[in-house]
Amino acid sequence: MYSLHLCGVFSFVGCKNRETNVAASVRIVKSGSGYILLRNGRPFEIRGAGGMSNFRQLQAAGGNALRVWDTTNLQQLLDSAQAHNIAVIVGLPIQNSEQLALYNDPAKAARQLSVFKTLISRLKNHPALLMWCLGNELDFPFKPAYGHFYDAFNALTDMIHQEDPNHPITTTVLNLNQKYIANIQLRCDIDIISFNIFNRIGLLREDLDGFSWFWNGPYMLLEWGTDGPWEGSANTAWGAFIENPSKKKADVILHRYQEEMPVEDPRFLGHFIFYWGSKQETTHTWFSMFDESGRKSEPVAIMEYLWTGKTSKEHYPQIRYMLLNKKGAADNILLKPGQAMVSELNMHDSDSIRSVKWEIFSEDWYKENRQNSTRRLAPLDSLITSGATLKAHFKSPMRAGPYRIFAKISDYNGNFATCNTPFYVVSDQ
């Protein structure tokens, strides 16, 4: 899911625990029919989020762990996590197995190993460190052509186990892929397998039971949350994914945790909601539980309830849906260039609204290495002719192509809700 960048790996300077002046020791131990994660000898139940910011809000909501995908600004991140009693799974961004030009070149593979060895020797004593995650959604193919990938992967795990025996190693698999799990078990040496799983989480219990004859080890969910656009989401005739309003996302997260998360499984060691921050992925609002200024949306309140058992006392705006000239996103809205339109919101409760912000963006279908673009886009502000209420008047762009209109509702607490509708401008030229 999250794009990986190998940067900042030499910037870390070792840091000691502010209270005990020693690094945390983390182990996964067998307990009856399941497993327990021990941190400094005590059970540690992971209540985590994926992201790189909003530490204070994570601690206040009852979270205790953070998952990051690379080593960008790692010293500052770990120090901030430690200050808020948050443990961190550090991602080591290795290239996927398909990058044979790297893995078939001994010098390049050795360079990758050396870079991470330097990082780990400096980082292993940081008290906020929980474990290492080697890669993200890697492919673990069976074919002999990938032998050098497995050699390099195992060289990394051997090095980590030798350099830092106090912190386990995991890697992530997209959904529960039996072939990949089998190859990991037969050809690799890691301590725990993790899954990134969204729309298919309802099948997880069944998939785990069906494969327990071969693999019955511990696991975590390193990414889960609202529906991803890649599987199961509705889309328009031109391929634009239809995004749920933030209220619906909150409902999906609540349902998935209460009904589909295998919290009762003694093999299950914890989870990380995605995404504890703001990021562009399909849109700038799809997975973002916060905005760029750190303001919160309703999914944050849902996680607080799930982690603490207490309902948030804060109010959050709740959007039912958006219409363009009385049509919804599933109606495949086609417009002429420069056509005058009216967009309006239907709310569950509009009494506490402080402001309404309308914006139009071009769709960004750019892909790099099969990843969604993370480029921040500029809104086409001049197209909104009147707004700041639950109804906005705008003109469609003159250039043909796919677009979205977004609405952001803020209340007097500073919390927000979002909704958007895709449309397509068809030129008659």
C-alpha positions as CSV (number, residue, x, y, z in Angstrom):
1,M,0.0,0.0,0.0
2,Y,2.4,2.7,1.2
3,S,5.1,3.6,-1.3
4,L,8.6,2.8,0.0
5,H,11.7,5.1,-0.2
6,L,15.1,4.2,1.2
7,C,16.2,7.5,2.6
8,G,17.6,8.8,5.8
9,V,19.0,5.5,6.9
10,F,22.3,7.0,8.1
11,S,20.7,9.8,10.1
12,F,19.9,7.9,13.2
13,V,21.9,8.4,16.4
14,G,21.3,5.8,19.2
15,C,19.0,6.9,21.9
16,K,18.4,5.4,25.4
17,N,15.1,5.0,27.3
18,R,14.3,8.2,29.2
19,E,13.1,6.2,32.2
20,T,15.1,2.9,32.4
21,N,18.1,4.0,30.2
22,V,18.0,0.6,28.5
23,A,16.5,-0.7,25.3
24,A,13.2,-2.6,25.3
25,S,13.5,-6.4,24.9
26,V,10.7,-7.9,22.8
27,R,9.9,-11.6,22.4
28,I,7.2,-13.8,21.0
29,V,6.5,-16.8,23.1
30,K,4.3,-19.9,22.8
31,S,1.4,-19.9,25.2
32,G,-1.0,-22.9,25.1
33,S,-2.6,-23.0,21.7
34,G,-1.4,-19.4,20.9
35,Y,1.3,-16.8,21.3
36,I,2.0,-13.8,23.5
37,L,4.1,-10.7,22.7
38,L,6.3,-9.8,25.7
39,R,7.9,-6.4,26.0
40,N,10.3,-6.1,28.8
41,G,8.9,-9.3,30.2
42,R,5.3,-8.2,30.3
43,P,2.4,-9.0,27.8
44,F,2.0,-6.2,25.2
45,E,-1.3,-6.1,23.4
46,I,-0.8,-4.1,20.2
47,R,-3.3,-1.4,19.6
48,G,-1.7,0.2,16.6
49,A,-2.0,2.6,13.7
50,G,0.0,3.0,10.5
51,G,1.3,6.5,10.0
52,M,4.1,8.9,10.9
53,S,2.4,11.7,13.0
54,N,-0.3,12.6,15.5
55,F,1.4,10.8,18.4
56,R,-0.5,12.7,21.1
57,Q,-3.8,11.9,19.5
58,L,-2.8,8.2,19.2
59,Q,-1.9,8.0,22.9
60,A,-5.1,9.9,23.9
61,A,-7.2,7.4,21.8
62,G,-5.7,4.4,23.6
63,G,-3.3,3.4,21.0
64,N,0.2,2.1,21.9
65,A,2.0,1.3,18.7
66,L,2.8,2.8,15.3
67,R,3.9,1.2,12.1
68,V,6.1,3.1,9.7
69,W,7.2,1.9,6.2
70,D,10.7,3.4,5.8
71,T,13.4,5.3,7.6
72,T,12.6,8.9,6.8
73,N,13.2,11.2,9.8
74,L,13.5,8.1,11.9
75,Q,15.3,9.5,14.9
76,Q,12.8,12.3,15.3
77,L,9.9,9.9,14.9
78,L,11.2,7.4,17.4
79,D,11.9,10.1,19.9
80,S,8.4,11.5,19.5
81,A,6.9,8.0,19.9
82,Q,8.9,7.3,23.1
83,A,7.7,10.6,24.5
84,H,4.2,9.4,24.1
85,N,4.7,5.8,25.2
86,I,4.2,4.4,21.7
87,A,6.2,1.5,20.4
88,V,7.2,1.4,16.7
89,I,7.5,-1.3,14.1
90,V,10.2,0.0,11.8
91,G,9.9,-0.8,8.1
92,L,13.1,-1.7,6.2
93,P,12.2,-0.8,2.6
94,I,13.8,-3.6,0.5
95,Q,13.0,-4.0,-3.2
96,N,10.5,-6.6,-4.3
97,S,11.6,-10.0,-5.5
98,E,10.9,-9.1,-9.1
99,Q,13.9,-6.7,-9.0
100,L,16.2,-9.4,-10.3
101,A,18.8,-6.8,-11.5
102,L,19.4,-6.0,-7.9
103,Y,19.3,-9.5,-6.4
104,N,21.3,-11.2,-9.2
105,D,24.1,-8.7,-8.7
106,P,26.2,-9.7,-5.6
107,A,27.6,-6.1,-5.2
108,K,24.1,-4.5,-5.1
109,A,22.8,-7.1,-2.7
110,A,25.8,-6.6,-0.5
111,R,25.3,-2.9,-0.5
112,Q,21.7,-3.3,0.6
113,L,22.8,-5.5,3.4
114,S,25.5,-3.1,4.5
115,V,23.2,-0.1,4.6
116,F,20.7,-1.9,6.8
117,K,23.4,-3.3,9.1
118,T,24.6,0.2,9.7
119,L,21.1,1.4,10.5
120,I,20.3,-1.6,12.8
121,S,23.5,-1.3,14.8
122,R,22.6,2.3,15.6
123,L,18.9,1.8,16.1
124,K,18.6,-1.4,18.0
125,N,18.9,0.3,21.5
126,H,16.2,2.8,20.9
127,P,13.5,2.2,23.7
128,A,10.6,2.9,21.3
129,L,11.6,0.1,18.9
130,L,9.1,-2.9,18.9
131,M,10.2,-4.9,15.9
132,W,11.5,-4.8,12.3
133,C,9.3,-5.2,9.2
134,L,11.4,-6.4,6.2
135,G,9.7,-5.0,3.1
136,N,6.0,-4.4,2.5
137,E,3.7,-6.7,0.5
138,L,6.6,-8.5,-1.0
139,D,6.1,-11.4,-3.5
140,F,7.5,-14.7,-2.4
141,P,7.5,-16.8,-5.6
142,F,8.5,-20.4,-5.9
143,K,10.4,-20.4,-9.2
144,P,14.2,-21.2,-9.0
145,A,14.9,-17.9,-10.8
146,Y,14.2,-16.1,-7.6
147,G,16.8,-18.0,-5.6
148,H,19.1,-14.9,-5.2
149,F,16.2,-12.9,-3.8
150,Y,15.8,-15.6,-1.1
151,D,19.5,-15.6,-0.5
152,A,19.5,-11.8,0.0
153,F,16.4,-11.9,2.2
154,N,17.8,-14.6,4.4
155,A,21.1,-12.7,4.6
156,L,19.2,-9.7,6.0
157,T,17.2,-11.8,8.5
158,D,20.4,-13.6,9.7
159,M,22.1,-10.2,10.1
160,I,19.2,-8.7,12.0
161,H,18.9,-11.7,14.3
162,Q,22.7,-11.5,15.0
163,E,22.9,-7.7,15.4
164,D,19.7,-7.4,17.4
165,P,18.4,-10.5,19.1
166,N,16.0,-8.4,21.2
167,H,13.5,-7.4,18.5
168,P,11.6,-9.8,16.3
169,I,11.3,-9.6,12.5
170,T,8.1,-9.6,10.5
171,T,7.1,-9.1,6.8
172,T,3.8,-8.4,5.3
173,V,1.7,-10.3,2.8
174,L,-1.2,-8.8,0.9
175,N,-4.2,-10.7,2.1
176,L,-3.7,-14.4,3.2
177,N,-1.7,-15.8,0.3
178,Q,-1.1,-19.4,0.9
179,K,1.6,-19.8,-1.6
180,Y,3.6,-16.9,-0.2
181,I,3.1,-18.1,3.4
182,A,4.3,-21.6,2.4
183,N,7.5,-20.2,0.7
184,I,8.1,-18.0,3.7
185,Q,7.9,-20.9,6.0
186,L,10.0,-23.2,3.9
187,R,12.6,-20.7,2.7
188,C,12.8,-17.8,5.1
189,D,13.5,-17.2,8.8
190,I,11.2,-14.6,10.3
191,D,9.5,-14.5,13.7
192,I,5.9,-13.5,12.7
193,I,3.9,-13.1,9.5
194,S,1.8,-10.0,9.0
195,F,-1.1,-9.2,6.7
196,N,-2.3,-6.1,4.9
197,I,-6.0,-6.8,4.5
198,F,-9.0,-4.6,3.8
199,N,-12.0,-5.7,1.8
200,R,-11.2,-9.4,2.3
201,I,-10.9,-9.3,6.1
202,G,-14.3,-11.0,6.4
203,L,-12.7,-14.1,5.0
204,L,-9.7,-14.1,7.3
205,R,-11.0,-16.5,9.9
206,E,-12.0,-19.0,7.3
207,D,-8.7,-18.7,5.4
208,L,-6.7,-19.1,8.7
209,D,-8.6,-22.2,9.7
210,G,-8.3,-23.7,6.2
211,F,-4.5,-23.3,6.2
212,S,-3.8,-24.2,9.8
213,W,-2.9,-27.7,8.8
214,F,0.3,-26.2,7.3
215,W,0.9,-23.0,9.2
216,N,-0.3,-22.2,12.7
217,G,2.0,-19.5,13.8
218,P,1.5,-16.0,15.2
219,Y,0.3,-13.1,13.0
220,M,-0.6,-9.4,13.0
221,L,-2.6,-7.1,10.7
222,L,-0.2,-4.3,9.8
223,E,-2.8,-2.6,7.6
224,W,-6.6,-2.7,7.8
225,G,-9.4,-0.2,7.6
226,T,-12.1,1.1,5.3
227,D,-12.7,-0.3,1.8
228,G,-9.8,0.0,-0.5
229,P,-10.5,1.1,-4.0
230,W,-8.7,-1.9,-5.6
231,E,-11.2,-4.5,-4.6
232,G,-14.9,-4.4,-3.9
233,S,-15.4,-0.7,-4.3
234,A,-18.0,0.6,-6.9
235,N,-16.7,2.5,-9.8
236,T,-18.0,4.7,-12.6
237,A,-18.2,3.8,-16.3
238,W,-14.8,5.5,-16.8
239,G,-13.1,3.6,-14.0
240,A,-13.2,6.2,-11.2
241,F,-13.6,4.5,-7.8
242,I,-16.5,5.8,-5.7
243,E,-15.4,6.8,-2.2
244,N,-17.6,6.6,0.8
245,P,-18.3,9.6,3.0
246,S,-16.3,9.7,6.2
247,K,-19.4,8.6,8.2
248,K,-19.7,5.5,6.2
249,K,-16.0,4.8,6.6
250,A,-16.3,5.0,10.3
251,D,-19.2,2.5,10.2
252,V,-17.2,0.1,8.1
253,I,-14.2,0.3,10.5
254,L,-16.5,-0.4,13.5
255,H,-18.2,-3.3,11.8
256,R,-14.9,-4.9,10.6
257,Y,-13.4,-4.7,14.1
258,Q,-16.4,-6.0,16.0
259,E,-17.5,-8.7,13.5
260,E,-14.5,-9.6,11.3
261,M,-11.3,-8.9,13.3
262,P,-10.1,-12.3,14.8
263,V,-9.4,-10.8,18.2
264,E,-10.4,-14.0,19.9
265,D,-7.7,-16.0,18.1
266,P,-4.8,-16.9,20.5
267,R,-2.4,-16.5,17.5
268,F,-3.4,-12.9,16.8
269,L,-1.0,-10.4,18.4
270,G,-2.5,-7.1,17.3
271,H,-3.5,-4.7,14.5
272,F,-2.6,-1.3,12.9
273,I,-5.4,0.8,11.5
274,F,-4.6,2.6,8.2
275,Y,-4.0,5.6,7.9
276,W,-3.3,7.6,11.0
277,G,-2.5,10.9,9.2
278,S,-3.2,12.5,5.9
279,K,-2.0,11.0,2.6
280,Q,-2.8,11.0,-1.1
281,E,-3.9,7.6,-2.3
282,T,-6.5,7.6,-5.0
283,T,-7.7,10.8,-3.4
284,H,-6.3,12.9,-0.5
285,T,-9.2,11.8,1.7
286,W,-9.7,8.1,0.9
287,F,-7.7,6.7,3.9
288,S,-6.8,9.9,5.7
289,M,-8.2,9.9,9.3
290,F,-6.7,13.4,9.8
291,D,-6.3,16.4,7.5
292,E,-3.0,18.1,6.8
293,S,-3.5,20.4,9.8
294,G,-4.0,17.4,12.2
295,R,-7.8,17.8,12.6
296,K,-9.7,14.6,13.2
297,S,-12.5,12.8,11.4
298,E,-15.0,10.3,12.8
299,P,-12.8,7.2,12.3
300,V,-10.5,8.5,15.0
301,A,-13.4,8.5,17.5
302,I,-14.3,4.9,16.4
303,M,-10.7,3.7,17.2
304,E,-10.9,5.5,20.6
305,Y,-14.1,3.5,21.3
306,L,-12.6,0.2,20.2
307,W,-9.3,0.7,22.1
308,T,-10.7,2.1,25.3
309,G,-14.4,1.0,25.4
310,K,-15.4,4.6,25.9
311,T,-17.5,6.7,23.5
312,S,-15.8,9.9,22.5
313,K,-17.4,13.0,24.0
314,E,-16.4,15.0,20.9
315,H,-18.9,15.8,18.1
316,Y,-18.1,14.9,14.5
317,P,-20.0,16.1,11.4
318,Q,-21.8,13.3,9.6
319,I,-22.5,13.5,5.8
320,R,-25.1,11.2,4.4
321,Y,-24.3,11.8,0.7
322,M,-23.6,14.3,-2.0
323,L,-25.7,15.0,-5.2
324,L,-24.8,16.8,-8.4
325,N,-28.0,18.2,-10.0
326,K,-29.9,15.5,-8.0
327,K,-27.6,12.7,-9.2
328,G,-25.2,10.5,-7.2
329,A,-21.8,9.1,-8.1
330,A,-23.2,5.8,-9.3
331,D,-25.3,7.6,-11.9
332,N,-22.2,8.2,-14.1
333,I,-22.4,12.0,-14.2
334,L,-21.3,13.3,-17.6
335,L,-21.0,17.1,-18.1
336,K,-20.4,19.5,-21.0
337,P,-17.4,21.9,-20.8
338,G,-18.3,25.0,-18.8
339,Q,-21.7,23.6,-17.7
340,A,-23.3,25.2,-14.7
341,M,-24.0,22.7,-11.9
342,V,-25.3,22.6,-8.3
343,S,-23.8,20.3,-5.7
344,E,-25.5,19.7,-2.4
345,L,-24.9,17.7,0.8
346,N,-27.4,15.8,2.9
347,M,-26.3,15.8,6.5
348,H,-27.3,13.7,9.5
349,D,-27.0,16.8,11.7
350,S,-26.2,20.3,10.4
351,D,-26.6,22.3,13.7
352,S,-23.0,22.3,14.6
353,I,-21.5,23.2,11.2
354,R,-18.9,25.9,11.4
355,S,-17.7,25.9,7.8
356,V,-18.1,24.2,4.4
357,K,-15.2,24.0,1.9
358,W,-15.8,23.0,-1.7
359,E,-13.0,22.0,-4.1
360,I,-12.7,20.5,-7.5
361,F,-9.7,18.3,-8.5
362,S,-8.6,16.6,-11.6
363,E,-8.4,12.8,-11.2
364,D,-4.8,11.5,-10.9
365,W,-4.5,8.2,-12.6
366,Y,-0.7,8.3,-12.6
367,K,0.9,5.0,-11.4
368,E,4.5,4.3,-10.5
369,N,5.6,0.7,-9.8
370,R,2.0,-0.3,-9.5
371,Q,1.5,2.2,-6.6
372,N,-1.1,4.9,-6.5
373,S,0.3,8.3,-7.0
374,T,1.2,10.2,-3.8
375,R,1.5,13.6,-5.6
376,R,-0.5,16.4,-3.9
377,L,-2.8,18.0,-6.4
378,A,-3.9,21.7,-6.8
379,P,-7.6,22.4,-6.6
380,L,-9.4,24.2,-9.5
381,D,-10.7,26.9,-7.2
382,S,-11.9,29.3,-9.9
383,L,-14.7,26.8,-10.9
384,I,-16.6,27.3,-7.7
385,T,-18.9,30.3,-8.2
386,S,-20.6,30.2,-4.8
387,G,-20.1,27.9,-1.8
388,A,-19.5,28.0,1.9
389,T,-22.9,26.4,2.6
390,L,-24.3,22.9,2.1
391,K,-25.0,23.9,-1.5
392,A,-22.4,25.0,-4.1
393,H,-22.7,26.4,-7.6
394,F,-19.8,25.6,-10.0
395,K,-18.9,25.3,-13.6
396,S,-17.4,22.2,-15.0
397,P,-13.9,22.5,-16.4
398,M,-13.4,23.4,-20.1
399,R,-10.9,20.5,-20.7
400,A,-12.4,17.1,-21.2
401,G,-11.5,14.4,-18.7
402,P,-12.3,12.9,-15.2
403,Y,-12.7,15.1,-12.1
404,R,-14.0,15.1,-8.6
405,I,-15.8,17.7,-6.5
406,F,-15.0,17.5,-2.8
407,A,-16.8,18.9,0.3
408,K,-15.2,19.3,3.7
409,I,-17.4,20.1,6.7
410,S,-15.9,21.4,9.9
411,D,-17.6,21.8,13.2
412,Y,-17.0,24.1,16.2
413,N,-14.7,21.5,17.8
414,G,-12.4,21.6,14.7
415,N,-13.4,18.1,13.7
416,F,-14.3,17.4,10.1
417,A,-16.1,15.2,7.6
418,T,-15.5,14.7,3.9
419,C,-17.4,13.5,0.8
420,N,-16.7,13.6,-2.9
421,T,-18.3,12.8,-6.2
422,P,-16.6,11.9,-9.5
423,F,-17.8,13.4,-12.8
424,Y,-16.5,13.4,-16.4
425,V,-16.4,16.3,-18.8
426,V,-17.1,15.2,-22.4
427,S,-16.0,17.5,-25.1
428,D,-18.2,17.9,-28.2
429,Q,-15.2,19.0,-30.3
